[in-house]
Amino acid sequence: MSDSAPLTGEPLALDLVNTRPSTGDLLTTPDGLRAWWVLEADRLPEDVPEEVGGADLAAVLAVREHIARALDRVRRGERPPDEDVEGLNRAQRAAPAISEPVWDGSAVAVVRRREGSPGVRLAAGLAEAAVELLADPAVGSIRKCEADDCVMLFLPAHPRRRWCSAARCGNRMRVARHYQRHKGGQPEAG
């Protein structure tokens, strides 16, 4: 797995924060947002739109910043900044979720929908996911990857997990340790 590929599979709010690896921001363009959205599509309630605009990107980036700052504080047991809590609330209010009754042919089913542009709806859903994560007692377990050059966050399913991804940083760090252990025993060239 390359460092330029998004890390996915963590709680949705962490996946969004992790779109800023140490190698550079993956969401600098609407196309970058759409590519990430496609990767996360099975975890989101709506289909990925054919086109994503600059306003959509701006809405999602604003939510990402609020999540990152709030998570940084809350995972250390500190109060999140008021402006970030309000930013997450504002994003949710921009496209509130409505439970609509629909007839499915044999019974009434409930469908949750949001109004607004695709990016505003996505930002609202991501803000909602962030609020749920911030309120989850597990938020204190969120860790930063132990690889020296990695900034990814993860919620470990196992207490011994040290890296954001075994394929991304785990292998790289194991190879580096192996190299360090064995380079002293090798004759020097030259």
Order of alpha helices (4+ residues) and beta strands (2+ residues): alpha-alpha-alpha-alpha-beta-beta-alpha-beta-beta-alpha
